[in-house]
Amino acid sequence: MEQMLRRTWAEIDLDDLTHNFKTLQQRVGEKTKIVGVVKADAYGHGALQISRALEELGAGYLAVSNLDEARELRTAGISMPILILGHTPEQYVPQLLEYNITQAVTCEAKALAYNNMAKACGGKLRVHIKADTGMSRLGFLCADGHFEAGVEGILRSCELPYLDAEGIFTHFAVSDEPEKPESVAYTQKQFQLFMDLIGALEARGRTFPLRHCANSGAVVNNPEEMALDMARPGILLYGCGAGAEELGLRPVMSLKTTVSTIKILDPGWSVSYGRMYKTPVRTRMGVLPIGYADGLFRILSNRCSFYADGKILPQRGRICMDMCMVDLTDAPGVDVGSEVEIFGTHSRVDKLAELAGTISYELTCAVSKRVPRVFLQKKKVVGRELRMYL
């Protein structure tokens, strides 16, 4: 870690990313393309380095949230297909064409607007049609009484001369809840509706080279049935989320810090803001230079533990903006400068997320821009990134 301030950093292990990609590819089958979802800076992992690795691994597509994310990848030299999952205003169609970016189309009005702008540019915009099968967010409504109208709207959109409808997709709402029978039934209902929609479109002469619906939950629980032409295993690719550990996937990110100070506190001493923790016995208390400004949620105060020197160490007192305290009484081998893992290989982020009452996505995305990302391959540093200076 030479030439880097050893305060707090995130290690991104590209070998673990490779392992996860190959494991997921085997799970969905070689005929199914893997979409590398790299929105939100690859869930906090660093979109540029992750995208380069996925391009080398042979991913079929990258998926981002918006044009800014897509443009960043293109200007960095990423040449593989990129799909924008979210909304892009029609006035930016010239940039979609310039950067060769695929755009999701979520209703007929947007299809018309994109078509007219593409015509004015003298180009043809590649699009993926999104169907709303029950997420009630983006997409052509096609459930219940909206089915026929949805089919007609999609057909008219696909017939527009300046749009190239390469794909069709939907998104599941509760595919990651296999323990709930009602969620299993709802996911199956969404999938069947999606397949019925595709069947109705095919009967009218409209086919799509790429059909995709399998998010992380579906890849874990229904890969044989729902993988189709492409799969989008989102957070699963990064070794997090429901089912990741059971599939043998490895956490790609490890959030680490070091011990900056150690104090010996007598019994009855209060620790940090609010005095929510008082030492019951003589305590060896370490100070870690990581806090909620780095992405360690304040709600975890006095509830979580970290890993160092083969031991699980309890965090004590309220987590501050830039630091927090950890009990080192039972870890005499941990000293000033010792490395501490907040989450990662030895202490999975999913467990920390459960304590915070949230999901692992939120914790990896929350690792702030002032935390350097250090990219590793074969245990050697192959890249560093500090977003706050870009």
DOVO-871052 format. One record per atom (N, C-alpha, C): x, y, z. Coordinates in steps of 0.2 Angstrom, whole numbers, padded with zeros to 4 digits, always signed. Layout:
BEGIN
XYZ/...
//
This chain:
BEGIN
+0004-0006+0000/+0000+0000+0000/+0004+0006+0000/+0010+0006-0003/+0015+0011-0003/+0012+0017-0007/+0014+0023-0005/+0012+0029-0008/+0004+0031-0008/+0001+0028-0002/-0006+0029-0001/-0007+0030+0006/-0011+0035+0008/-0012+0037+0015/-0016+0031+0018/-0013+0027+0023/-0016+0021+0026/-0021+0024+0031/-0026+0027+0029/-0031+0029+0033/-0037+0024+0033/-0041+0025+0028/-0046+0020+0026/-0046+0019+0019/-0047+0013+0016/-0047+0012+0009/-0052+0006+0008/-0053+0005+0001/-0057-0001-0001/-0053-0005-0006/-0052-0011-0004/-0048-0015-0009/-0053-0019-0013/-0052-0019-0020/-0056-0022-0025/-0052-0027-0028/-0054-0034-0026/-0050-0039-0029/-0053-0042-0036/-0050-0040-0041/-0052-0042-0048/-0052-0050-0049/-0048-0053-0045/-0048-0061-0046/-0054-0063-0043/-0057-0060-0038/-0063-0062-0035/-0069-0061-0040/-0068-0055-0043/-0073-0053-0048/-0073-0058-0054/-0067-0060-0056/-0067-0066-0061/-0070-0072-0059/-0069-0074-0053/-0072-0080-0050/-0079-0080-0050/-0082-0074-0048/-0089-0073-0048/-0092-0074-0055/-0089-0070-0059/-0091-0070-0066/-0092-0077-0069/-0086-0081-0068/-0086-0088-0071/-0091-0092-0068/-0092-0091-0061/-0097-0095-0057/-0104-0094-0060/-0106-0087-0061/-0112-0085-0063/-0113-0087-0070/-0108-0087-0074/-0109-0089-0081/-0111-0097-0082/-0107-0100-0078/-0109-0108-0077/-0116-0109-0075/-0118-0105-0070/-0125-0106-0067/-0130-0104-0072/-0129-0099-0076/-0135-0097-0081/-0134-0101-0088/-0128-0104-0089/-0127-0107-0095/-0123-0103-0100/-0119-0106-0104/-0114-0103-0109/-0118-0099-0114/-0124-0101-0116/-0128-0097-0121/-0131-0091-0119/-0131-0090-0112/-0134-0084-0109/-0129-0079-0108/-0130-0073-0111/-0125-0067-0110/-0125-0065-0103/-0120-0063-0100/-0120-0059-0093/-0120-0052-0094/-0124-0048-0091/-0124-0041-0091/-0120-0039-0085/-0115-0035-0085/-0112-0032-0080/-0115-0026-0078/-0119-0026-0072/-0122-0020-0070/-0117-0016-0066/-0115-0010-0069/-0110-0006-0066/-0113+0001-0065/-0119+0002-0064/-0122+0008-0062/-0120+0010-0055/-0120+0016-0053/-0118+0019-0046/-0111+0017-0045/-0107+0018-0050/-0099+0017-0049/-0098+0010-0048/-0102+0005-0051/-0102-0002-0050/-0103-0004-0043/-0109-0001-0040/-0111-0002-0033/-0105+0000-0028/-0102+0005-0030/-0096+0008-0026/-0089+0005-0027/-0089+0000-0032/-0083-0004-0033/-0078-0001-0038/-0080+0004-0042/-0076+0008-0046/-0078+0005-0053/-0082+0009-0057/-0085+0007-0063/-0080+0006-0069/-0075+0010-0069/-0070+0010-0075/-0066+0004-0074/-0063+0002-0069/-0059-0004-0068/-0063-0010-0068/-0069-0010-0065/-0073-0016-0066/-0076-0017-0073/-0077-0012-0077/-0079-0013-0084/-0074-0015-0088/-0068-0013-0087/-0062-0016-0091/-0061-0023-0090/-0062-0025-0083/-0061-0032-0082/-0067-0036-0085/-0073-0034-0084/-0079-0037-0087/-0078-0038-0095/-0075-0033-0098/-0074-0033-0105/-0070-0038-0107/-0064-0039-0103/-0059-0044-0104/-0062-0051-0103/-0067-0052-0098/-0070-0058-0097/-0075-0060-0102/-0077-0056-0106/-0082-0058-0111/-0089-0056-0109/-0091-0052-0105/-0098-0050-0103/-0101-0048-0110/-0107-0049-0110/-0111-0047-0116/-0113-0040-0116/-0114-0037-0111/-0117-0030-0110/-0114-0027-0104/-0114-0020-0103/-0114-0017-0097/-0120-0013-0096/-0123-0012-0090/-0129-0008-0089/-0127-0003-0084/-0130+0003-0085/-0129+0009-0081/-0136+0012-0080/-0136+0017-0076/-0142+0021-0074/-0143+0027-0079/-0138+0030-0081/-0139+0036-0085/-0134+0038-0090/-0135+0043-0094/-0130+0045-0099/-0123+0047-0096/-0123+0050-0091/-0117+0052-0088/-0112+0046-0086/-0115+0041-0083/-0112+0035-0082/-0109+0032-0088/-0114+0031-0093/-0112+0028-0100/-0106+0032-0103/-0107+0039-0103/-0102+0043-0106/-0095+0042-0103/-0095+0042-0097/-0089+0041-0093/-0085+0034-0095/-0089+0029-0096/-0086+0023-0099/-0083+0023-0106/-0087+0026-0110/-0085+0027-0117/-0078+0032-0117/-0078+0037-0114/-0072+0041-0114/-0066+0038-0111/-0067+0033-0107/-0062+0030-0104/-0059+0024-0109/-0063+0023-0114/-0060+0018-0119/-0064+0011-0119/-0070+0011-0115/-0074+0005-0115/-0078+0005-0121/-0077-0001-0125/-0080-0001-0132/-0086-0006-0132/-0087-0010-0127/-0093-0015-0127/-0099-0012-0127/-0105-0016-0128/-0112-0013-0128/-0113-0010-0121/-0117-0005-0121/-0119-0002-0114/-0126+0000-0115/-0130-0002-0110/-0137-0001-0109/-0139+0004-0104/-0142+0009-0105/-0145+0014-0100/-0151+0011-0098/-0152+0010-0091/-0158+0007-0089/-0163+0012-0087/-0161+0018-0086/-0165+0024-0084/-0167+0028-0089/-0170+0034-0087/-0172+0039-0092/-0167+0043-0095/-0167+0045-0101/-0163+0050-0105/-0167+0055-0108/-0167+0061-0107/-0171+0066-0111/-0170+0066-0118/-0175+0067-0123/-0174+0066-0130/-0168+0070-0133/-0167+0076-0130/-0162+0081-0133/-0155+0078-0132/-0154+0072-0129/-0148+0069-0128/-0147+0063-0133/-0152+0062-0137/-0151+0057-0142/-0145+0058-0146/-0143+0064-0148/-0137+0064-0152/-0131+0061-0149/-0130+0062-0142/-0125+0059-0138/-0126+0051-0138/-0132+0049-0137/-0133+0042-0137/-0130+0039-0144/-0131+0042-0149/-0129+0040-0156/-0121+0041-0156/-0119+0046-0154/-0112+0048-0155/-0108+0042-0151/-0110+0041-0145/-0106+0036-0141/-0108+0029-0141/-0113+0028-0146/-0115+0021-0148/-0118+0017-0141/-0123+0021-0138/-0126+0018-0132/-0133+0016-0133/-0135+0010-0130/-0142+0008-0131/-0146+0011-0125/-0152+0013-0127/-0157+0016-0122/-0163+0012-0121/-0165+0011-0115/-0171+0008-0113/-0177+0013-0115/-0182+0010-0118/-0188+0013-0120/-0194+0011-0115/-0197+0015-0112/-0201+0013-0107/-0209+0015-0108/-0210+0018-0113/-0217+0020-0115/-0217+0022-0123/-0223+0023-0126/-0223+0024-0133/-0221+0032-0134/-0223+0036-0129/-0222+0043-0130/-0214+0044-0130/-0210+0041-0126/-0203+0041-0127/-0200+0038-0133/-0203+0033-0135/-0201+0030-0142/-0202+0035-0147/-0208+0038-0147/-0209+0043-0153/-0204+0049-0152/-0202+0051-0146/-0198+0057-0145/-0191+0055-0147/-0189+0049-0145/-0182+0046-0147/-0181+0046-0155/-0187+0043-0158/-0187+0042-0165/-0186+0048-0169/-0190+0053-0167/-0190+0060-0170/-0183+0063-0170/-0180+0063-0164/-0173+0066-0163/-0168+0062-0167/-0168+0055-0167/-0164+0051-0171/-0164+0053-0179/-0171+0054-0181/-0172+0056-0188/-0168+0062-0189/-0169+0067-0185/-0166+0074-0186/-0158+0073-0186/-0155+0068-0183/-0148+0067-0182/-0146+0063-0188/-0150+0060-0192/-0148+0055-0197/-0146+0049-0195/-0148+0046-0189/-0145+0040-0186/-0151+0035-0184/-0149+0030-0182/-0154+0025-0179/-0152+0023-0172/-0156+0024-0168/-0155+0023-0161/-0156+0015-0158/-0151+0012-0156/-0153+0005-0153/-0156+0006-0146/-0161+0002-0146/-0165+0002-0139/-0167-0005-0137/-0169-0005-0130/-0172-0011-0127/-0178-0009-0124/-0184-0012-0126/-0190-0011-0124/-0191-0014-0116/-0193-0009-0112/-0194-0012-0105/-0202-0013-0104/-0204-0019-0101/-0210-0020-0100/-0211-0020-0092/-0217-0017-0090/-0218-0017-0083/-0223-0022-0081/-0220-0028-0078/-0224-0034-0077/-0226-0034-0070/-0225-0029-0066/-0227-0029-0059/-0223-0025-0054/-0217-0022-0057/-0213-0018-0053/-0216-0011-0051/-0221-0009-0056/-0224-0002-0056/-0219+0004-0055/-0214+0003-0060/-0209+0008-0060/-0209+0011-0067/-0204+0009-0071/-0203+0010-0078/-0206+0005-0082/-0208+0006-0088/-0210+0001-0093/-0217+0002-0096/-0218-0002-0101/-0225-0002-0104/-0229-0006-0100/-0235-0003-0098/-0239-0007-0093/-0242-0013-0098/-0242-0019-0095/-0245-0025-0098/-0248-0030-0094/-0249-0028-0088/-0253-0033-0083/-0260-0032-0084/-0264-0037-0082/-0271-0037-0082/-0274-0034-0088/-0278-0029-0087/-0282-0026-0092/-0278-0021-0097/-0271-0021-0096/-0267-0017-0100/-0263-0021-0105/-0264-0028-0105/-0260-0032-0109/-0260-0030-0117/-0266-0030-0119/-0267-0029-0127/-0265-0022-0128/-0266-0017-0124/-0263-0010-0125/-0256-0010-0125/-0253-0014-0121/-0246-0014-0120/-0243-0017-0126/-0246-0023-0129/-0243-0026-0135/-0244-0021-0141/-0249-0018-0141/-0250-0013-0147/-0245-0007-0146/-0244-0005-0140/-0239+0001-0140/-0232-0001-0141/-0230-0007-0139/-0223-0010-0141/-0223-0011-0148/-0228-0014-0151/-0227-0015-0159/-0226-0008-0162/-0230-0003-0160/-0230+0003-0164/-0223+0006-0163/-0220+0005-0157/-0214+0008-0155/-0208+0005-0159/-0209-0002-0160/-0204-0006-0163/-0204-0004-0171/-0209-0002-0173/-0210-0001-0180/-0207+0006-0182/-0206+0010-0177/-0203+0017-0179/-0196+0016-0183/-0196+0020-0188/-0190+0018-0193/-0183+0020-0190/-0183+0024-0185/-0176+0027-0183/-0174+0024-0176/-0178+0018-0174/-0176+0015-0168/-0175+0007-0170/-0170+0005-0167/-0168-0002-0168/-0169-0006-0162/-0175-0010-0162/-0177-0013-0155/-0173-0020-0155/-0167-0019-0152/-0163-0025-0151/-0165-0030-0145/-0168-0027-0140/-0170-0031-0134/-0176-0029-0131/-0179-0034-0127/-0185-0033-0122/-0183-0035-0116/-0185-0032-0110/-0183-0034-0104/-0189-0032-0098/-0188-0035-0093/-0192-0033-0087/-0188-0034-0081/-0191-0032-0075/-0187-0032-0069/-0192-0035-0063/-0189-0040-0059/-0193-0043-0054/-0193-0039-0048/-0198-0039-0044/-0199-0035-0038/-0197-0039-0032/-0198-0046-0031/-0197-0050-0025/-0194-0056-0027/-0190-0057-0032/-0187-0063-0034/-0181-0065-0029/-0179-0061-0024/-0174-0063-0019/-0177-0065-0013/-0184-0067-0013/-0187-0069-0007/-0190-0076-0008/-0186-0081-0008/-0189-0088-0010/-0192-0091-0004/-0191-0088+0002/-0194-0090+0008/-0201-0088+0009/-0203-0084+0005/-0210-0081+0006/-0214-0084+0000/-0219-0088+0001/-0223-0091-0005/-0226-0086-0009/-0229-0081-0006/-0232-0076-0010/-0227-0072-0015/-0221-0071-0012/-0216-0068-0017/-0214-0073-0022/-0213-0079-0021/-0212-0084-0026/-0217-0084-0031/-0223-0084-0029/-0229-0084-0034/-0229-0077-0038/-0228-0072-0035/-0228-0065-0038/-0222-0065-0044/-0216-0068-0042/-0211-0068-0047/-0213-0073-0053/-0216-0078-0051/-0218-0083-0057/-0223-0079-0061/-0228-0076-0058/-0233-0072-0062/-0230-0067-0066/-0225-0063-0064/-0221-0058-0068/-0218-0062-0074/-0214-0067-0072/-0211-0071-0078/-0216-0073-0083/-0221-0076-0081/-0226-0079-0086/-0229-0073-0090/-0230-0067-0087/-0233-0062-0090/-0228-0059-0096/-0222-0059-0094/-0216-0057-0098/-0216-0062-0104/-0216-0068-0103/-0216-0073-0108/-0222-0073-0113/-0228-0072-0110/-0234-0071-0113/-0234-0065-0118/-0231-0060-0115/-0230-0053-0119/-0225-0055-0125/-0220-0058-0124/-0215-0060-0130/-0219-0064-0135/-0223-0069-0132/-0226-0073-0137/-0231-0070-0141/-0235-0065-0138/-0240-0061-0142/-0236-0057-0147/-0231-0054-0145/-0227-0050-0150/-0224-0054-0156/-0222-0060-0154/-0219-0065-0159/-0225-0067-0164/-0231-0068-0161/-0237-0069-0166/-0238-0064-0170/-0236-0058-0169/-0237-0052-0173/-0231-0050-0177/-0226-0055-0177/-0220-0054-0181/-0215-0050-0178/-0215-0049-0172/-0210-0045-0169/-0206-0049-0164/-0199-0051-0166/-0195-0054-0161/-0189-0050-0159/-0186-0052-0154/-0180-0048-0151/-0174-0053-0150/-0168-0051-0153/-0162-0055-0152/-0160-0056-0144/-0162-0051-0140/-0160-0051-0133/-0166-0050-0129/-0168-0056-0125/-0173-0055-0120/-0170-0056-0113/-0171-0052-0108/-0168-0053-0102/-0173-0050-0096/-0173-0054-0091/-0177-0053-0085/-0173-0055-0078/-0169-0059-0079/-0166-0062-0073/-0161-0058-0069/-0163-0055-0063/-0159-0051-0059/-0156-0056-0054/-0152-0053-0049/-0149-0057-0044/-0153-0062-0041/-0159-0061-0039/-0163-0065-0036/-0165-0071-0040/-0167-0070-0047/-0169-0075-0051/-0163-0079-0053/-0157-0076-0054/-0151-0080-0055/-0150-0085-0049/-0151-0083-0043/-0150-0088-0038/-0155-0093-0038/-0162-0091-0039/-0167-0096-0037/-0170-0099-0043/-0170-0096-0049/-0173-0099-0055/-0169-0098-0062/-0162-0100-0061/-0158-0099-0067/-0160-0103-0073/-0162-0109-0072/-0164-0113-0078/-0169-0110-0082/-0174-0108-0079/-0181-0105-0082/-0180-0098-0084/-0177-0094-0081/-0177-0087-0082/-0171-0083-0085/-0166-0087-0086/-0160-0084-0089/-0161-0081-0096/-0164-0085-0100/-0166-0082-0107/-0159-0081-0111/-0159-0075-0114/-0154-0073-0119/-0148-0069-0115/-0150-0066-0110/-0146-0062-0105/-0148-0062-0098/-0144-0062-0094/-0145-0061-0086/-0142-0055-0083/-0145-0052-0078/-0142-0046-0075/-0141-0047-0068/-0136-0051-0066/-0135-0053-0059/-0132-0047-0054/-0133-0041-0056/-0132-0035-0051/-0127-0036-0046/-0129-0035-0039/-0125-0036-0034/-0122-0042-0033/-0125-0048-0036/-0122-0054-0035/-0116-0055-0038/-0114-0051-0043/-0108-0051-0047/-0102-0049-0042/-0104-0045-0037/-0099-0042-0033/-0099-0047-0026/-0102-0052-0026/-0101-0057-0021/-0105-0055-0015/-0111-0051-0016/-0115-0049-0010/-0122-0051-0012/-0126-0050-0006/-0133-0051-0007/-0136-0058-0006/-0142-0059-0006/-0145-0065-0004/-0143-0071-0009/-0140-0076-0006/-0138-0082-0010/-0131-0082-0012/-0128-0076-0011/-0121-0075-0014/-0116-0080-0010/-0117-0081-0004/-0112-0085+0000/-0114-0092-0001/-0120-0094-0002/-0122-0101-0004/-0119-0103-0011/-0119-0099-0015/-0116-0100-0022/-0109-0100-0022/-0105-0099-0017/-0098-0099-0016/-0095-0092-0019/-0099-0087-0020/-0097-0081-0023/-0092-0077-0017/-0087-0073-0020/-0083-0070-0015/-0084-0063-0015/-0084-0059-0009/-0084-0052-0009/-0079-0049-0013/-0080-0045-0017/-0075-0041-0021/-0072-0035-0018/-0076-0032-0014/-0074-0026-0010/-0073-0028-0002/-0067-0026+0000/-0065-0026+0007/-0064-0019+0009/-0068-0016+0014/-0067-0010+0017/-0062-0010+0023/-0057-0007+0023/-0052-0008+0028/-0049-0001+0031/-0047-0001+0037/-0044+0005+0040/-0038+0002+0045/-0035+0007+0048/-0030+0005+0053/-0031+0008+0060/-0028+0005+0065/-0029+0008+0072/-0024+0014+0072/-0027+0020+0074/-0023+0026+0074/-0021+0028+0081/-0025+0026+0086/-0023+0028+0093/-0026+0022+0097/-0022+0021+0103/-0025+0016+0108/-0024+0020+0115/-0030+0019+0119/-0030+0022+0125/-0032+0016+0130/-0030+0017+0136/-0032+0012+0142/-0036+0016+0146/-0043+0014+0146/-0048+0018+0150/-0050+0014+0156/-0051+0017+0161/-0053+0014+0168/-0060+0013+0168/-0062+0008+0172/-0070+0007+0172/-0074+0013+0173/-0080+0013+0170/-0084+0019+0171/-0083+0025+0166/-0078+0024+0162/-0077+0030+0157/-0082+0029+0151/-0084+0035+0149/-0089+0036+0144/-0085+0037+0137/-0088+0034+0132/-0085+0034+0126/-0089+0037+0120/-0086+0042+0117/-0089+0046+0111/-0095+0050+0113/-0098+0053+0108/-0104+0057+0109/-0110+0054+0112/-0114+0057+0116/-0120+0055+0119/-0118+0050+0125/-0112+0048+0126/-0110+0044+0132/-0114+0037+0132/-0116+0035+0126/-0120+0029+0125/-0116+0022+0128/-0110+0023+0128/-0106+0017+0131/-0101+0019+0136/-0101+0015+0142/-0097+0016+0147/-0093+0010+0148/-0086+0010+0150/-0082+0004+0150/-0084+0001+0157/-0086-0006+0156/-0087-0010+0162/-0081-0012+0166/-0075-0012+0163/-0069-0014+0166/-0064-0010+0163/-0058-0011+0165/-0052-0008+0162/-0051-0010+0155/-0051-0005+0150/-0052-0007+0143/-0047-0004+0139/-0045-0008+0134/-0040-0006+0129/-0044-0004+0123/-0044+0003+0122/-0049+0006+0117/-0045+0009+0111/-0046+0006+0105/-0043+0009+0099/-0047+0014+0095/-0044+0018+0092/-0048+0023+0088/-0046+0022+0081/-0052+0021+0077/-0051+0020+0070/-0053+0026+0066/-0049+0028+0061/-0050+0034+0057/-0055+0032+0051/-0061+0030+0053/-0067+0029+0048/-0073+0031+0052/-0078+0034+0048/-0084+0036+0051/-0089+0037+0046/-0095+0040+0048/-0101+0040+0043/-0099+0044+0037/-0094+0049+0037/-0092+0052+0031/-0089+0048+0026/-0086+0042+0029/-0083+0037+0024/-0088+0032+0022/-0094+0031+0025/-0099+0027+0023/-0101+0022+0029/-0098+0022+0035/-0100+0018+0040/-0105+0021+0044/-0111+0018+0043/-0117+0021+0045/-0118+0022+0053/-0120+0028+0055/-0120+0030+0062/-0125+0025+0066/-0130+0023+0062/-0135+0018+0065/-0132+0012+0068/-0126+0010+0065/-0122+0004+0068/-0119+0005+0074/-0119+0011+0077/-0115+0013+0083/-0117+0008+0089/-0111+0005+0092/-0112+0001+0098/-0115-0006+0096/-0116-0007+0090/-0120-0013+0088/-0115-0018+0083/-0110-0015+0080/-0107-0019+0075/-0100-0022+0078/-0097-0026+0074/-0090-0028+0076/-0086-0028+0069/-0079-0028+0070/-0074-0028+0065/-0069-0034+0066/-0065-0035+0060/-0061-0041+0060/-0054-0038+0060/-0049-0041+0065/-0042-0040+0065/-0039-0045+0068/-0033-0047+0066/-0029-0052+0069/-0032-0058+0071/-0037-0061+0067/-0040-0067+0068/-0046-0066+0073/-0048-0060+0075/-0053-0059+0080/-0058-0054+0078/-0064-0055+0081/-0070-0051+0080/-0070-0046+0085/-0069-0039+0084/-0069-0034+0089/-0075-0030+0089/-0078-0029+0095/-0084-0025+0095/-0083-0017+0095/-0087-0014+0091/-0086-0007+0090/-0090-0004+0096/-0087+0002+0099/-0090+0004+0105/-0091+0012+0105/-0097+0014+0107/-0099+0021+0107/-0102+0023+0101/-0103+0029+0100/-0106+0032+0094/-0101+0033+0089/-0103+0031+0083/-0099+0032+0077/-0099+0039+0075/-0093+0042+0074/-0092+0049+0073/-0092+0050+0065/-0091+0057+0063/-0090+0058+0056/-0084+0055+0053/-0079+0056+0057/-0072+0054+0054/-0069+0048+0058/-0072+0045+0063/-0068+0040+0067/-0073+0036+0071/-0071+0031+0074/-0075+0027+0078/-0070+0023+0083/-0073+0020+0088/-0069+0017+0093/-0071+0009+0093/-0065+0005+0094/-0066-0002+0094/-0062-0005+0101/-0065-0010+0104/-0063-0013+0110/-0057-0018+0108/-0051-0016+0110/-0045-0021+0109/-0043-0025+0115/-0047-0025+0120/-0045-0028+0126/-0043-0035+0125/-0047-0039+0121/-0046-0046+0120/-0041-0047+0114/-0038-0042+0111/-0034-0043+0105/-0027-0039+0106/-0023-0042+0111/-0017-0039+0112/-0012-0038+0106/-0013-0042+0101/-0009-0042+0095/-0011-0036+0091/-0016-0033+0092/-0018-0027+0088/-0015-0021+0091/-0011-0017+0087/-0008-0011+0089/-0009-0006+0085/-0006+0000+0086/-0007+0006+0082/-0004+0004+0075/-0007+0005+0070/-0005+0004+0063/-0008-0003+0061/-0011-0007+0065/-0013-0013+0063/-0019-0012+0058/-0020-0017+0054/-0026-0017+0049/-0032-0020+0052/-0038-0016+0050/-0044-0018+0053/-0049-0019+0047/-0052-0024+0046/-0057-0025+0041/-0064-0023+0043/-0067-0018+0040/-0074-0016+0042/-0079-0021+0039/-0078-0023+0033/-0082-0028+0030/-0078-0031+0024/-0079-0037+0022/-0075-0040+0017/-0075-0048+0017/-0069-0050+0016/-0068-0058+0016/-0070-0061+0023/-0068-0058+0028/-0068-0061+0035/-0075-0059+0038/-0078-0054+0036/-0084-0051+0039/-0088-0048+0034/-0093-0052+0031/-0097-0051+0025/-0101-0044+0026/-0101-0040+0021/-0105-0034+0021/-0113-0036+0022/-0115-0042+0020/-0122-0043+0021/-0124-0043+0029/-0119-0046+0033/-0121-0046+0040/-0121-0039+0043/-0117-0035+0041/-0117-0028+0043/-0123-0024+0041/-0125-0026+0034/-0131-0023+0032/-0137-0025+0036/-0137-0031+0038/-0143-0034+0042/-0143-0030+0049/-0138-0029+0052/-0138-0025+0058/-0140-0018+0057/-0139-0015+0051/-0141-0008+0050/-0148-0008+0047/-0151-0014+0046/-0158-0014+0044/-0159-0012+0037/-0154-0014+0033/-0154-0012+0026/-0151-0017+0022/-0149-0016+0015/-0147-0021+0011/-0139-0020+0009/-0136-0025+0007/-0129-0024+0006/-0127-0019+0000/-0132-0018-0004/-0131-0013-0010/-0130-0006-0007/-0134-0004-0002/-0133+0002+0001/-0126+0004+0005/-0124-0002+0008/-0117-0001+0011/-0111+0000+0006/-0111-0004+0001/-0106-0004-0004/-0106+0003-0008/-0113+0005-0010/-0113+0011-0013/-0112+0017-0009/-0112+0016-0002/-0111+0022+0003/-0104+0023+0004/-0100+0019+0002/-0092+0020+0003/-0091+0026+0000/-0089+0031+0003/-0089+0038+0000/-0083+0039-0005/-0083+0045-0008/-0078+0046-0013/-0072+0048-0010/-0071+0049-0004/-0065+0051-0001/-0061+0045+0001/-0064+0039+0000/-0061+0033+0002/-0058+0030-0005/-0051+0029-0005/-0048+0027-0011/-0050+0020-0012/-0050+0018-0019/-0051+0011-0021/-0045+0009-0023/-0042+0003-0021/-0036+0000-0023/-0038-0007-0026/-0036-0007-0032/-0038-0013-0036/-0032-0018-0036/-0034-0025-0034/-0029-0030-0034/-0030-0035-0039/-0024-0038-0041/-0024-0044-0045/-0018-0048-0043/-0020-0055-0042/-0015-0059-0039/-0011-0056-0033/-0015-0053-0029/-0013-0050-0023/-0008-0044-0024/-0008-0041-0030/-0003-0036-0031/-0008-0030-0033/-0006-0024-0032/-0009-0018-0033/-0009-0016-0041/-0014-0016-0044/-0014-0015-0052/-0017-0008-0053/-0020-0005-0048/-0023+0002-0050/-0026+0005-0043/-0026+0012-0043/-0029+0016-0038/-0033+0021-0041/-0038+0023-0037/-0043+0028-0039/-0046+0031-0033/-0045+0038-0033/-0048+0042-0028/-0053+0047-0032/-0059+0046-0031/-0064+0049-0035/-0065+0057-0034/-0063+0059-0027/-0064+0066-0026/-0060+0070-0029/-0055+0068-0032/-0050+0072-0036/-0051+0071-0044/-0056+0068-0046/-0057+0067-0053/-0061+0073-0056/
//
